[in-house]
Amino acid sequence: MSFSKPTSLGVIACPGGEAFADEVTSHLKSIYRRRFDKKVSYISRLYNMDREEVYRQANFSNDIMSHRVTGVGDGASYRSPSFKIPCKATRFANGEIKSEILRSIRGMDIYIVQDFSNNNPVKFFGSEEDVVCSINDHLMNLFVTIDAAFQSGARRVSLVIPTYPYSRQHKAKGREGLTASTLGRIFENMGIERIITLDIHSKEIAHTFQKLSLENLHASYQILRQISGNINLIKEDLVVVSPDTGAIERNKFYANSLKKPLALLYKERDYSKLTRSASDSNIISAKLLGDVKGKTVFIADDMLGTGGTLIKAMKLIREMGAEKIICSVSLPMFSGDAVKHFDEAYAEGYFDYIVGTNAVTLSDEILNKEWFFSASVSNLFARAISRVHHNRSVSPLLDNSKMIQRMLKKR
């Protein structure tokens, strides 16, 4: 495998995952270009060679080792890999889906990208009509693509799924299924070795797998970098508030990284009531353990569905005297009428703005809201893919505390 031209690395996008896959692929190209330029500079200084000659020698070595018998580009410049594998998805009249890979991937290390929370219309091959896919449609798209990859001779298949499907069904309170772990076992049985995801709802899910590896990335650095463009995180009179007991570990990390106090919003719920919209929450009562009066409040959560819980929390915190309220959500799904309810909450002054990530493909309507900012995690996933592909440790990407400290010192 060549350092400069990793021809065995391929990225396939399922219907719905194209936008995120394109961004990840773009970052992969930049990563390998920087690495190659850095290596060329090092060899040029070490052996007192001209850079152009180093380029020629590197390309010569690649061509000698390659199975190709024809030229593949200029011998004196960097040759950027394509990474993206063309794939055709067809949806038949009865709803069945077929995935067809349009280039040989035999012996390759394949990463399949799917965005389960993408509610934007998806276009299938041979159809003029765009289709809005449900999470189950996206799941079936992924299944047939995985099967197509293995049938095409892929050496290894990994999944890049920023939003892990059914992640909230990870513990049973009664006679109910543990669908999150069931899906993991299905992926294992299909031959998947690794899943790369973002801020999974519960770490307990990974404990149910036998061989499958779960790389759970975190968007804390990217989110704080976005926020730091608006406020001074060091000088600001800021308090981190956990919206519930389930998010305490995440918010404790932010509080420790920013060296700010931590507060907890304790909520009692009626679990017999099903939450379907932001105005129909199952929260009975809430109490705040901490002080927010006259302070800037930072709330961090992993996902935003209908938003009812978050809106209630922000309203309560504002009533307790918070001067400014900032919320971060790694997976901003905005289910149902969430956007309308957040518009109303913003108009009533419940919060200042929300920072999400591009791990979920959002509509232009949401991206253009004055109360919403998006932090990109595409480069984070690209670096994870590159490290896994070259059998390097992913640990530096899983703990963002050092990166956050370096950023705060620069700011």
Secondary structure, 3 states (H helix, E strand, C coil): CCCCCCCCEEEEECCCCHHHHHHHHHHHHHHHHHHHHHHHHHHHHHCCCCHHHHHHHHHHHHHHHCCCCCCCCCCCCCCCCCCECCEEEEECCCCCEEEEECCCCCCCEEEEECCCCCCCCECCCCCCCCECCCHHHHHHHHHHHHHHHHHCCCCEEEEECCCCCCCCCCCCCCCCCCHHHHHHHHHHHHCCCEEEEECCCCHHHHHHCCCCEEEEECCHHHHHHHHCCCCCCCCCCEEEEECCHHHHHHHHHHHHHHCCCEEEEEEEECCCCCCCCCCCCCEEEEEEECCCCCCEEEEEEEEECCCHHHHHHHHHHHHCCCCEEEEEEEEECCCCCHHHHHHHHHHCCCCCEEEEECCCCCCHHHHCCCCEEEECCHHHHHHHHHHHHCCCCCHHHHCCHHHHHHHHHHC
